[in-house]
C-alpha cells in the first residue's frame, strides 16, 4: 500500500554553535563527565540528506527536523513539508538541557503533529537509492529484519544500552514463543546468511540479543509511546543529560515490534553500515552506484587531526551525486 502517509524524523546538532557549546560545557562540568566530541561534531552533510530524500523519497509526507534550537543558515523553513521541532517543545523541562540522543529520541511520541507511521533517521543515515513507501511499511506494518544476535560486550560503543534494552525485553518475551508465533517472519530467506543466527539461538529460551543494522527504523507511533510509558523509569533514564549506564534507546521499541511479530520481513541487503575512517572507498562506490537503498556513515576511526580532510572528501562525494539544490534550501 503506497498511499499511506509516512513521516521522517531526523536529528541534528550544530557543533559550531557558540551558545550551545557553552551549555554543553557547563552541563559537562556540572555532571562531571568528559565530552566525547565524536558524538556531536557536524560533518556538514545535512543539506545532502535533504537532497537525497527529495530525490529518492519525494513521496514523504512531512520531515521533522529535531534540534536544540539552532538551524542551518541554508535551510528553507518555509518548505511545506518541513516541521522544525525544538527539544523544549516535546521534552519535559525537568529533563533539559539534554545532550543525550537517547533522551531526545525516546520522547518522540510526545510530538503531537507527528504522524502514526514514521521513520527515524539520524543525520548520518542517508537514502541512497530510489525508495517507495512499501520499503518502510507494508499495509501499515513496519518493514524490518527479525534476526537474533548475541550481544558482544565492549568497553566502547552502545553495548551497555543494548543490554539494558534486552533486559527489559526478557521481562516480557522469550525467544521460543516469539519464533513460534511468527515462524515465517523469523526464518525468511530474505535474511540470507543471517538466517543461521536464528537457528543457532534455538536452544536458548532467553533472548540473547538482536541484529542491529544501524539503519533508519520504521515505527508505529502509538506502540512507540506505549512501550516507553509502560517499561521505562523516566526519572532514572531521562535525567541522564549525557549517555550513561542506565540508558535505554529507541531500539527497545524496535525489539518490542519484532517480538510482537509487528513487522514484515525485508532483505538484510536493503542497507549498509560503514565506519567512515576505514571505509571511504567503499562509501564512495556505494553512493556513486546506489548499491544499497540506505547507508549509515558512522563517525568512527577519524581522529581530530584528520577530521577536516575526511569531511571535505565526503562533501565532495555527495556533491557529485546530489549537485542540485533541494526545495529545503534557500
C-alpha positions, 0 to 999 in steps of 0.5 A, a space after each residue: 500500500 503506497 498511499 499511506 502517509 509516512 513521516 521522517 524524523 531526523 536529528 541534528 546538532 550544530 557543533 559550531 554553535 557558540 551558545 550551545 557549546 557553552 551549555 554543553 560545557 557547563 552541563 559537562 562540568 556540572 555532571 562531571 563527565 568528559 565530552 566525547 566530541 565524536 558524538 556531536 561534531 557536524 560533518 556538514 552533510 545535512 543539506 545532502 540528506 535533504 537532497 537525497 530524500 527529495 530525490 529518492 523519497 519525494 513521496 514523504 509526507 512531512 520531515 521533522 527536523 529535531 534540534 536544540 534550537 539552532 538551524 542551518 543558515 541554508 535551510 528553507 523553513 518555509 518548505 511545506 513539508 518541513 516541521 522544525 521541532 525544538 527539544 523544549 517543545 516535546 521534552 519535559 523541562 525537568 529533563 533539559 538541557 539534554 545532550 543525550 540522543 537517547 533522551 531526545 529520541 525516546 520522547 518522540 511520541 510526545 510530538 503531537 503533529 507527528 504522524 502514526 507511521 514514521 521513520 527515524 533517521 539520524 543525520 548520518 543515515 542517508 537514502 541512497 537509492 530510489 525508495 517507495 513507501 512499501 520499503 518502510 511499511 507494508 499495509 501499515 506494518 513496519 518493514 524490518 529484519 527479525 534476526 537474533 544476535 548475541 550481544 558482544 560486550 565492549 568497553 566502547 560503543 552502545 553495548 551497555 544500552 543494548 543490554 539494558 534494552 534486552 533486559 527489559 525485553 526478557 521481562 516480557 518475551 522469550 525467544 521460543 514463543 516469539 519464533 513460534 508465533 511468527 515462524 515465517 517472519 523469523 526464518 525468511 530467506 530474505 535474511 540470507 546468511 543471517 538466517 543461521 543466527 536464528 537457528 543457532 539461538 534455538 536452544 536458548 529460551 532467553 533472548 540473547 540479543 538482536 541484529 542491529 543494522 544501524 539503519 533508519 527504523 520504521 515505527 508505529 507511533 502509538 506502540 512507540 509511546 506505549 512501550 516507553 510509558 509502560 517499561 521505562 523509569 523516566 526519572 532514572 533514564 531521562 535525567 541522564 543529560 549525557 549517555 550513561 549506564 542506565 540508558 535505554 534507546 529507541 531500539 527497545 521499541 524496535 525489539 518490542 515490534 519484532 517480538 510482537 511479530 509487528 513487522 514484515 520481513 525485508 532483505 538484510 541487503 536493503 542497507 549498509 553500515 560503514 565506519 567512515 575512517 576505514 571505509 571511504 572507498 567503499 562509501 564512495 562506490 556505494 553512493 556513486 552506484 546506489 548499491 544499497 537503498 540506505 547507508 549509515 556513515 558512522 563517525 568512527 576511526 577519524 581522529 581530530 587531526 584528520 577530521 577536516 580532510 575526511 569531511 571535505 572528501 565526503 562533501 565532495 562525494 555527495 556533491 557529485 551525486 546530489 549537485 542540485 539544490 533541494 526545495 529545503 534550501 534557500 
